Amino acid sequence: MTADDSYGRLDDDDYPAYTMGRAAEMLGTTQGFLRAIGEARLITPLRSAGGHRRYSRYQLRVAARARELVDQGTPIEAACRIIVLEDQLEEAQRINAEYRRGTEATNQPTDG
């Protein structure tokens, strides 16, 4: 791997750059919390060659949302389900918007 390849990963939201300890520190939570949301299958960290968990920036954002809900008193299993449903809703809204744009484009009157 060249230095250029490594620098390109700095912008990759899915690159597993953070150790469990660093991720927990950044989120202000415990490693046990990260393990719990992993066991709930909210996020699945990649593993290093040595078997250590590695987290991406995207996964850290998801974990931060889970922590926010848990801090508000939501049980961890419910927080994970809420986040999954929020993601599904966002995806459905994106698909609907694309469909509407496509429908509007095909229904445009033509000059003629």
HUHU-V233671 format. One record per residue. N is the residue number from 1. SS is DSSP state (H for helix, E for strand, C for the rest). PSI is psi as a letter, one per 30 degrees, with the letter a starting at -180 (999 if undefined). Layout:
<<N SS PSI> <N SS PSI>>
This chain:
<<1 C k> <2 C l> <3 H e> <4 H e> <5 H e> <6 H e> <7 H e> <8 H f> <9 H f> <10 H f> <11 H f> <12 C j> <13 C f> <14 C f> <15 C k> <16 C i> <17 C f> <18 E k> <19 E l> <20 H e> <21 H e> <22 H e> <23 H e> <24 H e> <25 H e> <26 H e> <27 H f> <28 C h> <29 C a> <30 C l> <31 H e> <32 H e> <33 H e> <34 H e> <35 H e> <36 H e> <37 H f> <38 H e> <39 H e> <40 C f> <41 C g> <42 C e> <43 C l> <44 C j> <45 C k> <46 E l> <47 E k> <48 C l> <49 C e> <50 C g> <51 C g> <52 C k> <53 E k> <54 E k> <55 E k> <56 C l> <57 H e> <58 H e> <59 H e> <60 H e> <61 H e> <62 H e> <63 H e> <64 H e> <65 H e> <66 H e> <67 H e> <68 H e> <69 H e> <70 H e> <71 H f> <72 C g> <73 C g> <74 C k> <75 C k> <76 H e> <77 H e> <78 H e> <79 H e> <80 H e> <81 H e> <82 H e> <83 H e> <84 H e> <85 H e> <86 H e> <87 H e> <88 H e> <89 H e> <90 H e> <91 H e> <92 H e> <93 H e> <94 H e> <95 H e> <96 H e> <97 H e> <98 H e> <99 H e> <100 H e> <101 H e> <102 H e> <103 H e> <104 H e> <105 H e> <106 H f> <107 C g> <108 C k> <109 C k> <110 C k> <111 C k> <112 C 999>>
